[in-house]
Amino acid sequence: MQTEFEHKHEIDYPRPQFVRNDWINLNGKWNFVFDDADKGEYLSFFNEFPTENTEITVPFTYETELSGIYDEKLHENVWYERTFNIGDIEKRTIVHFEGSDYITKIWVNGRFVGIHRGGYERFSFDITNYVVSGENKITVKVSDYIDCEQPRGKQRWGQDSYGCWYIQTTGIWKTVWIERVNNNIYIDSVKMTPDLKNMKIDCEVNFTGNFSSSRYFISSFVDFDSAPVNSVYMPITKKHMVFSIDVSNTEIAKFGVKEWSPANPNLYDIRFEISDNENIIDTVYSYFGMRSIEISGNQILLNGRPIYQKLILDQGYWKESHLTPPSEEAIIKDVDMIISMGYNGVRKHQKIEDERFLYWADVKGLFVWSEMAATYKFSDNAVSNFIEEWIDIVKQNYNHPSIITWTPFNESWGISAIKNNDMQKAFTESIYYLTKAFDSMRPVISNDGWEHTHSDIVTLHDYESSGKEFAKRYMELKNEILNNEYFGNEYRGAFADGYKYNGQPVIISEFGGIAIDNNSEGWGYGDKAKSEREFFNRFEQITDAIKSLPYVCGYCYTQLTDVQQEVNGLLTEERKCKVDINKIRNINDK
């Protein structure tokens, strides 16, 4: 199926859920300097950039090969500068950063624009009053620290990598781009909630600009496979407007609506327009999937039917570019590879992925668990940093039908005393309810792996290498495990003190992690398999053991690719298959 939206999608367009035609990609060569003494602001680098500088290829960080610098040492302060051209200054000009880690300051033509704190979410500044027609200069300072109070995910907080923590990511690591919008009024954001039961899409539209008069109108047009479905038209009366669009159409779907699922990833196109009765002055292209996700007893239901989730853990690292995808083609290749191995979903581990990955997951039909990058210290600062960034991420990625689970915490990282610490328990509960306040439809996992507080799904991590022992443990000790009475083999309790199992779905959300011994350094879980045959014996037995558990409704295998010193991927860092992918699929499909 090729939809109207897909005609609008450009390779490397950074925000495929909210498309405008008038944009400028600022990726590419920038001037770049380290500022280890942190004197750049005092010396006014934003007015006169140092003549002794080098080039960096944005959006790749200086630690990566594709940046052109490839320096893995920590530099806490880095500066970027480049020029860009715009024509008509009658339009508003907005600069977007898809991701910059961690404190980012921006100047345009030597004038300070603003500051942003956070590493994983998109942020934007209106620079209309700072630009001129023709050539303009943008200067960026980014400061990043070995700080366990800031969300850092798998980025190391020491001078050397160790365990499952890797080389840090400093500075701009996702696309930087310019967007031009109408000077008087434009659509700032749209929140779309599918109501499958009532066959409608609920829209909440936010506007920026002059909306006080009744001269502007909002129109919304829904299509499916280029066939018109429905439209609405109304005057814009306030900054925030809420309306619904009926999408039932028996000419398009026998039962009225085309559902989204991995087997049939149907997407509706939607176009939003602002007009003044004479001219269209703003157009945004988007899409949505009609699907429901809910908990019913110990089952997770997609579109009202139980689903068995076969996930693979993916940390989203590349050898030559670390957290930054080297290209959109590389993203597509990863999604295709995951599906070809018989997995129907991916747990994006400790990373908020490039939104183009989510687009292709929507298009190709791949479940996504969206997981926040952890802090590694509990403090007032860590709580504030986490909350501010997490809710922005939930808002940013809410419209993607592929995301079916929010996972704010993992393995008690950053909340290490949660078992019996009331403040840390309260923190995870507050994040659970805060997430639910914005998104009532998706399940939220309070602390993936163990020591859950209030959680819609009970997830357990277990790297037992013997399928026989795994099956025995979870069959014979089911009640002890779920009632928080089992702590053997360094196993941590399923719940924090004061919480108990209430019949939720159970998923084994980390297991396996089998490395193959190829006489190289690096580690996996348990002993390395000495051959591909030994690997498949373990892989099949442990996967079959999980499938044999009648109360478990899914699993997540560790992991898709090797990552630096962690070599337990099904693929190498270069995305070469280490084992027969067809055998992986056959085992998953059994």
N, C-alpha and C positions, 0 to 999 in steps of 0.2 A: 504494500500500500504506500502510495506517495501522496501526502497531503499538501494542502496549500501552505501550511507552516513549513514543511520540508523544502518547498520551493524557496521560502524566505531564509532558511538556515544556511549560513555561510560557514565554511570551515574556519575554525578559530574565532567565531563570534563568541564573546565571553559570557553572555547572559542569555542563553537560548530560550529561557522561559518568558522573556520580556524583551521583544525585538523591536528596535527602530532602525530605519534605513540610514539615518544621518549619524555616522560615527567615524572615529579615527583611531586606529590601533597604534598605541605608542610603544609596543614591543619592538625590540631591535637594539641597535647600538646606542648606549648612553655613555657619557663621560663618568668616571668613577674614581673615588679616592677613599682610602682608609683614613680614619681620624682617631687614632689610638689615644692621643692626648686630649681628645674632646675639646678642641679649640676652634672648630669650624664656625660655630655661631658667633663667637667673639671676633673671629677674623672675617666674618661676613662672607662666607663661601657663597651665599645666595646672591650676593652682588657681583663678586668676582671669584669664579671657580678657580682653584689652583691650576696653574699652567702645567705643572707636573702631575698629570693624571693618566689613567689608563682607560681602556674601553671595556665595558661589560655588556653582555648580551642579556637584556631583560626579556623574560622574567626569570632567568636562571640565577641563583645566588652564587656569590663569589666562591663558595666551597665546591662548586660542581664543575665538571669538565666542560659542559656546554656554555657556561658563562664566559669562557675564554680566559679565566683567571686561575681557577683550580687551586685555591689555597685553603686547606682544611683547618688551619689554626683559627682560634677565636679572635675576632676583631669586634669590639663592642659598638663602635660607631662608624657608619659608612655613609657616603654621600653620592648622589646621582644627579646628573644634569643633562638635559637635551633641549632642543628647540622643536616647535611644532607650528604649523601654519593653519590659520582659520580665515575664512572669507567674511561672510556676513556677520557683523557684530550685533545685528538686530535680534539674533537668536540668543537664547540662554546657552551657556556653555558649562557642562558638568564634567568633572574628572572623576573617574572610578578606579579604585584599586581593588582587584579581586582578592588579594591577600598580600600582606606585608608584615613581617615579624621583626620587632614587636611594637615599638613606639615610633610612629611615623609623623614627621613634620614636613609641611609642604609650603614652598614659596613659588609664586608666579611673577615673573618680571621683577624679581627682587622684593616683592611684598609678601608678608606672611599671610597664608591662607588659613591654616588650621593644623590641629594635631589629632592623632588617633592612637588609641592604645588597644592592642589585640593582634593576634597573629593569623587567625584562620578565616575571618569573615570579610565580606565585601564592605567597603566604606567609600563615601563619595563627598565631594565638595563642589558647591556652585562657585565657579571662578569667573562668572560673567563680568563682574566689576574689576577684574584684574587683567583681562586680556585686551588686546588691540587687534585690529584687522591686519592680517599679514603674519609676520614671524613673532613668536612668543617663546619665552624661556621658562621651563619648569625645573625647579631644584628640590631635591628630596633628601632629607636626613632620616636615617633609620638607626635606632639604638636597640640593641638586644643584649641580654645579660644571661649569665649562668645563674638563673633565679628560679627557685622551685616554687615561688608564689605565683608565677605566671603560667598559664596553660601552655605546656610544651610537648605533650604527647611523647613520642619516642625520641625526642632530641636529648642528647646527653647533657648533663649538668656538671661535667668535669672536663678536664683537658683531653681525656682519652675515652674512646668508646668501650663499652663493656656490656656483657649480658645481652639483653635485647634493647639496648639504647645506642643510638647511632649519632653520626656527625650532625652537629647543629645546623639549623637553617636560619640564616641571617638576612634580613632585608626583603626586597621585593621578590616574591616567589610565584605570583600569579599575574595575569595580564593587567596592564595599565592601559586605560583607554579614555577617549573623549567622546561625549555624547552631546548633540545639539538638539534643543527642544524649543518650543514656542515661547516667546518672551512673556506673554500674558498669562497663559494657563497651560498646564500639561498634567498628564497622569503620572503620579509619583510612584504608586504601587497598586497591585491588585492581589487580593487574597481570594482563592477559589476553593470552595468546599463541595465535593460531589455528594449529592443526596440520591443514592442509587434507589432507595425504596420509593421515593416520590419522583424519580426520573427528572431531576433538575440539578442545575449547578448554581450554587449560591455564591454571589460575587460581592466583595467589599472593595470599593475603589477609593483611593485617596488621591486628592488633587493638590497641586501647588500652584499658587498664582491668584489671579483676580476672579473670584467666583461669586462676588456679591450681587451682581446683576443677573438677570435671567436671559442674557444674550447667548449663553453657551449651552450646548446639549451634548449628552453622552449617548453614543450608539454602540451596541454590542452585537456582533454577528457570529453565529455558531454554524460551522460546516462539518461534515464528515465525508472524507474521501471526495472533496470538492462539491458535494451535494449540500445545498442549504438545509439547515435544520430549523433554526428559529433566530429571531432578533428582538432587541428591545431598544426603545428610544425615549429619552426623558430629559427635561431640563436639569442642569447642574445647579443645585440650590445650596450646597454646603461642601465643606472640604472632604467629608467622609460620607459616602453613599452606599447603601446596601440594597441589593435587588437580586432576584432569582430569574433564571431562564429555563423554561421547560424544554427538555431535549428529547422527549418521547416522540418517536416517528416510526410507524410501522412499515413505511416504505424503505427505511434504512435498516431497521432491525425487526425481526419477526416479533419479538416481545417488547419492542418499543425502544430499547437502548442497547448500544454495543458496550459490553463490559470490558474493562482492562484486566488482564491477567498475564502471567508469563506465557501461557499457551497461546493467548490471543491479545497481544498488547495494543488494543485499539485506542487511538487517540483522536479526540475531537479538536479541531482548530477553532480558535476564537480570536476575533479582531475587535479591538476597542478604538473608537474614534471620538474625538471632540470636534464639534463644528460650531459655527456661529450663524447658522441658517444660510450662509452663502458659500463658505469654504470649509474644507476639512483642515484643521490646524494642528492636530496631533493624531498619530496612528501608532498603535502598539499591537504586535502580533504575539499570540501565545497559544497554548494548547492545554488540554486537561484530559485525565482519564477517569471514566466513570467506574469507580470501584469502592467497595467498603472493606474495612478491616476492623475486626472486633474480637473480643474475648467472650467465649461461651463455655462456662465450666472449665474443663481442662483442655479445651481446644481453641485454636486460633482460626477464625473464619475469614476467608476471602470471598467477598460477594455472597455471604451466607453459607458457604460450604467449607468444611475443614480442609486445611492445607498442611502438608508435611513439608517442612522447610529443610532443604538440603543446601546449606550455605558453605562458603569457603571464606576463610579469613584473608583479608588483603590489606597490607599496610601501605600500598600505593607508593612504593619507592622504585626508582630506576637508577641503574648504575651510573649513567652519565649525567643525571639531572636531579637525583634524590627525590624530594617530594613533588617536584614539578614535572608533570607529564611532558615528555620531549616533543610531542605533537598530538594533534587530534587523532591521527591515524593510529598512534600507539594506544590511545584510549579505546578506540574501536576494537583493536586487536585483542586487548585484555578482556573486554566484555564478550567478544565472540569466543575466546578461549575458555572462559568460565562456563559459558552455556554449553560449549562442545564437550566439556568434561562431565556433563550431567548434573551440574549444580543449578538450582533455580534462584539462588540469591547469593549476596556477598555481604559480609560484615566488614565495613570499612573501619579498620582498627586504628584508633588514636589519631584520626586525621579527618578534617573536613575536605572532601575531595573537590577538585575542579568541577564546576557546575556542568561542564560539557560531558563529564562522565555520567552525571545524573540524567542528562538529556538522552544519552545513548542507552542507559538502563531503562528509561521510559519507553524509548522507541523499540528496543529489542526484547523487552520483557524480562527484567532481572530485578528481584527483590533487593532492597538495600536496607541494612541496619545502619543508621547514622549515629556515629559515636564521637563524643567530645574528646579533645586532647586533654590529658590529665595535668593537674598540678601535682607537686610532690611534697607539699607542706600544707598543713591546715592552720590558717590564720585569718584575721579580719581582711587583710589585703588579698589573700588567695580567694576567699569567698567572694569579695567584691569583683575581682578580675574575672572569676569564673562566671558569675551570674550575668554580668553585662555582656560577655561574649556569647554565652550559650543562647540567651533569648534572641539575640540578633541572628544567630545561625538558624534557629528554629523558624523564625520569620522568613529568612532568606530562602529557605529550601522547602517551605511548607507545601507549595503547589505541585511538587513532583510526585506523581502516583507511585513511582517505584519505591519511595521511602515508606516502609511499613512499620518501623520501630525506631524509637529514640533511645539512645543509650548514653546517658550523661556521665556515668562512672564505670570504672573497670577495676576489679580486683583490689578494691580498697585503696587505690593509689590516691594520694592526697587526703585520704580519710583513714589513715592507718589504724586508728584506735576506735573505729566505728563499732566494733563488737560490743563495747560497753561504755562508750563516750556519748553522753546525751546531746552535746552540741553537734557532733558529727552526724548522729542519727537525724537530728532536726534539720541539718543542712541538706541531706539527701531527700528527706521528705519535702522540704520546701521546694527543691528543684523539681521533684515529681509533680507537685501540685501546680507550680508555676508553669511547667510545660503543658500540663493538662488544661490550664486556664486559657492558653493560646490554641492548643490543639487537643480537642476532646476525643478525636477519633483514633489516634494511633496509640498502641501500647507503649508504655514507658518502663524501662528496666532500671531499677534503682542503683544496682551495683553489680555489674555483670561478673558472674563467676562464683560468688559466695557472699556471705554476710549481708544479705538483702535486708532492706527495711520494707517500706511499702512499694510493692512491685507488681506489675501486671503479669509478668512472666518470671518464673523461677529458672535462672540459668546457672549451669554448673560447669566448672572446668575440671577436667581430669585427664592427665597424660599417661594413664596406665597403658603399658605397651602390650599386655596380653589380653586378647579378646575374651578368652575363657574367664580370666579373673575379673574383667570389666563386667561381663554379663552376670557372673555370680554375685558380685558386690551389689549391683543395682537391682537385682531380683530379690536376693535374700535380705538385703539391708535397706530396702526401699523406705520403710516406715522410719527407721533410724535416721536415714539421710534427710528425708523431708521434714522430720520432726526435730531436727537439729541435735541429734543424739550421737552422730557418727563423726569422729575426728581422726580416724586412722590414716596411716601412711602420709602424714603431713597434710591431710585433707582438712580444709577449714569449713566450719559450719555453714550450712545453707543460709542461715539467718543471723542477724545481729541479736543480741540479748533483748528479750521483750517482744520479739516478732515470731510469727509462726506461719506454717503452711496453711493456706486457705483454699486449696483445690485449684490453684492456678495451673496453666500449661507449664510443662517442664521441657526445657531444651538443653542438650549438652552443647554449650556454645564455644568450647575449645576442647579439642582432643587431637591425638595423632602427633603431628610435628616430627614425622620420621625423616631423618637424614640418611642419605646413602653414603657409605664410606668410599671416597674416591682418592684417599691419601692426601686430602687437602685439609687446611685448618678450618675452623668453624664448628658450630655445634647444632644439635637437634635435641629433641626430647627422648630420653632413654638412650640405649646403645644405638650406634649407627648400624643400619642394615648393610650387610656385607655384599649384597648383590640386588639386582632388580627383582629377582625371584623372592628373596627374603623380604624385600620391601612390600611386595604385593601380598605375601602371606599375612604380614602384620596389618596392612591397610585393609584387606578384605575382612579379616577376623574381627578387627575392632569396629569397623563400620557395620558389619552384620550384627555384632553384639548390641550396638545402640539401636538398630532397627528392630531387634527382638524385644525391646522393652515396651510393653503396651501402653505405659503411662507417659512415654516420651514422644513428643510430636515434632522433633527436628534435631538437627545437629549442625555444627560448624567445624569444618576440618582446618587445622593449621598446617600449611598455609599455601597461598598461590605461588609466590616466588621467594627465592632466597633474598635476604636483605643484609648486605654487608657481611658481618661475621656470623649471622644466623642463616644456616644453610639447610633448612628443612622445607624448602619450597618444592612444589611439583615442577616448577620451572626455575631455571637459573635467573640471575639478575638480568641477563640479556634476553630473557623470555624464550630460551631454548628448552624443549621438553626433556626432562631427565628420565621420564618413564613413559610407557605406552599410554597415551591419553585415551585411546579406545577402551583399554582395560579399566581405567578410572571410571569412564562413563558406564561401562557394563556393571560395575560394582554398585555405583550410585543408583542405577536404574533397576537393580534386582528387586 
